[in-house]
Amino acid sequence: MKFTQNQKSEMQSYIFHGENQPASRARLSEVIADARGRGLEVIQVDGANLKTEELLTQGRSQTLLGTGQLLVVENFFRNNRTAADTASAVVKNDDISFVFWEGKKLTPATVKKLHSSFTIQEFKIPVAIFKFLDSLSPGNARTTLGFLQQATGRDSSEFLLIMMARQVRLLFWAKIEPDTLKVAPWQKGNLVHQSEKFTKSQLITLHKKLLEIDRENKYSRLPENLTASLELLTASL
């Protein structure tokens, strides 16, 4: 059974991609809730380990309940050279609407190839977060706190904690083995310059404190909320 005319006119196939995973996850949850509200069967699969043939088979199948389906596929494009061709093929099925969720940014070539078949949304990390991360350095607490407060006004503190820990790891890498750092040349230059403002010991200590905050937050043992904990840590630099 195909979608009813109402379902078919309102349901779309999507691709959500980009580094801002909390935002893309929130959008994915909205689409899933909307599909269930329309009576569609929602199927979620891990695309990272899904063979192309398996997705094609899934895309040709029909629900036993006789209703339409929403098939959510995560990380199908990761290390998959034929992913774009496969997505173009399966989306032609009138009985299934697709959402491909990717935790990384897709290449411009992939987006161009699929933009006519999917509604594609990229979820970028806000500029305020990059300013906060780039400003991390000893003796720069006032400026860094200002950027942190801007960032927490838009994004979750959990996401900021993840990004801060990632930045500290990159800075340590840039400090000890910059030649092996696999990032764009301009980014490597910025990281090396920023890492020079820290000692190795300072970066190790900062990373340990972030891990401790993360652990205490998971068990609800922080003396204050997570935002305040990040502010206190930033102020101590």
Secondary structure, DSSP 8 states (H G I E B T S, - for coil): ----HHHHHH---EEEESS-HHHHHHHHHHHHHHHHHTT-EEEEEEGGG--HHHHHHHHH---TTSS-EEEEEESTTTT-TTHHHHHHHHTT-TTEEEEEE-SS---HHHHHHHTTTSEEEE----HHHHHHHHH--TT-HHHHHHHHHHHHTTS-HHHHHHHHHHHHHHHHHHHH-GGG--S-HHHHHHHHHHHTTS-HHHHHHHHHHHHHHHHHHHTT--SS-HHHHHHHHHHT-
